[in-house]
Amino acid sequence: MYELIVQSHFDAAHYLRDYPGKCAQVHGHSWDVEVVLQGEQLDNLGMLVDFGIVKAELNRICDQLDHKMINEHSYFQEHNPTAENLARFFHEQLTEWVKTRYSHIIVASVEVWESPRASIRYKAI
């Protein structure tokens, strides 16, 4: 089994709806995102998937949120913009992208850091 790992970063603000603490106020984070793709089959060049292609797609998704209010994104109008829901959002977006291009791999996990010492990981079932 091969695991391809790429990371990206974005800066964005959010607030947590119905939260009883200070995170109910608008605040920002420097978010980091790590994606793990898994597969057993390599292509004719000996690669699982080209790193650059995966990085470009991850960056495209990050750009939807970069320097924005996460709560205003359509997905987060229905889901509270917690780190947990951000990890699931990235996983869902990347899974849809992978399904249309690479039938031999899966998005195994997405980890989102809201700070250097706090992260959440969402895994494929």
C-alpha positions as CSV (number, residue, x, y, z in Angstrom):
1,M,0.0,0.0,0.0
2,Y,1.3,3.4,-1.0
3,E,0.4,6.6,0.8
4,L,0.8,10.0,-0.9
5,I,0.8,12.9,1.5
6,V,0.5,16.6,0.6
7,Q,0.0,19.7,2.7
8,S,-1.4,23.2,2.1
9,H,-2.2,26.2,4.1
10,F,-4.8,29.0,4.2
11,D,-5.7,31.9,6.5
12,A,-9.4,32.5,7.3
13,A,-11.8,33.7,9.9
14,H,-14.8,32.0,11.4
15,Y,-17.1,31.9,14.4
16,L,-18.9,28.9,16.0
17,R,-22.6,29.2,16.0
18,D,-24.3,28.4,19.3
19,Y,-21.0,27.9,21.1
20,P,-21.0,28.9,24.8
21,G,-17.4,30.3,24.8
22,K,-15.2,32.9,23.2
23,C,-15.0,31.0,19.9
24,A,-18.6,32.3,19.2
25,Q,-16.9,35.6,18.4
26,V,-15.2,36.2,15.0
27,H,-11.6,35.1,15.1
28,G,-9.0,33.8,12.7
29,H,-6.6,31.0,12.3
30,S,-3.7,30.1,10.1
31,W,-5.0,26.7,9.0
32,D,-2.9,23.8,7.8
33,V,-4.3,20.9,5.9
34,E,-2.7,17.5,5.2
35,V,-4.2,14.9,2.8
36,V,-3.3,11.3,2.6
37,L,-4.2,9.3,-0.5
38,Q,-3.8,5.5,-0.6
39,G,-3.5,3.0,-3.3
40,E,-1.7,-0.1,-4.4
41,Q,-1.5,0.4,-8.2
42,L,1.2,2.6,-9.7
43,D,0.9,4.2,-13.1
44,N,3.3,3.5,-16.0
45,L,5.7,6.1,-14.7
46,G,5.8,4.3,-11.3
47,M,3.7,6.9,-9.5
48,L,0.6,6.6,-7.4
49,V,-0.5,10.1,-8.6
50,D,1.6,13.1,-9.5
51,F,2.3,15.2,-6.4
52,G,1.8,18.4,-8.4
53,I,-1.6,17.5,-9.5
54,V,-2.8,16.6,-6.0
55,K,-1.2,19.8,-4.6
56,A,-3.0,21.9,-7.2
57,E,-6.4,20.4,-6.3
58,L,-5.8,20.9,-2.6
59,N,-4.7,24.5,-3.2
60,R,-7.8,25.1,-5.3
61,I,-10.0,24.0,-2.4
62,C,-8.0,26.0,0.1
63,D,-8.4,29.1,-2.2
64,Q,-12.2,28.9,-1.7
65,L,-11.6,29.8,2.0
66,D,-8.3,31.7,2.0
67,H,-8.6,35.2,3.5
68,K,-12.4,34.8,3.8
69,M,-15.1,34.3,6.4
70,I,-15.6,30.5,6.4
71,N,-19.2,30.9,7.7
72,E,-20.1,32.6,4.4
73,H,-19.2,29.6,2.2
74,S,-22.3,27.7,1.2
75,Y,-21.2,24.4,2.9
76,F,-20.7,26.2,6.2
77,Q,-24.0,27.9,6.1
78,E,-25.4,24.4,6.8
79,H,-22.5,23.1,8.9
80,N,-20.9,24.8,11.9
81,P,-17.3,25.7,10.8
82,T,-15.5,23.7,13.4
83,A,-12.2,22.1,12.6
84,E,-14.0,18.8,12.5
85,N,-16.4,20.0,9.8
86,L,-13.5,21.6,7.9
87,A,-11.7,18.2,7.8
88,R,-14.9,16.6,6.5
89,F,-15.4,19.3,3.9
90,F,-11.9,18.8,2.5
91,H,-12.4,15.0,2.6
92,E,-15.7,15.2,0.7
93,Q,-14.3,17.7,-1.9
94,L,-11.2,15.6,-2.5
95,T,-13.1,12.3,-2.6
96,E,-15.4,13.7,-5.4
97,W,-12.3,14.9,-7.3
98,V,-10.5,11.5,-6.9
99,K,-13.5,9.5,-8.0
100,T,-13.7,11.3,-11.3
101,R,-10.0,10.8,-12.1
102,Y,-8.3,8.0,-10.2
103,S,-10.3,4.9,-9.5
104,H,-7.3,3.1,-8.0
105,I,-6.9,5.4,-5.0
106,I,-8.9,6.7,-2.0
107,V,-8.7,9.7,0.2
108,A,-7.6,7.9,3.4
109,S,-7.6,10.9,5.7
110,V,-7.6,14.7,6.0
111,E,-6.0,16.4,9.0
112,V,-6.7,20.1,9.7
113,W,-4.7,22.1,12.2
114,E,-6.2,25.3,13.6
115,S,-3.0,25.9,15.5
116,P,0.4,24.3,15.7
117,R,-0.7,22.2,18.7
118,A,-4.4,21.4,17.8
119,S,-5.7,19.3,14.9
120,I,-8.4,16.9,13.9
121,R,-8.2,14.0,11.5
122,Y,-11.1,12.8,9.3
123,K,-10.7,9.3,7.9
124,A,-12.3,7.2,5.2
125,I,-14.5,4.5,6.6
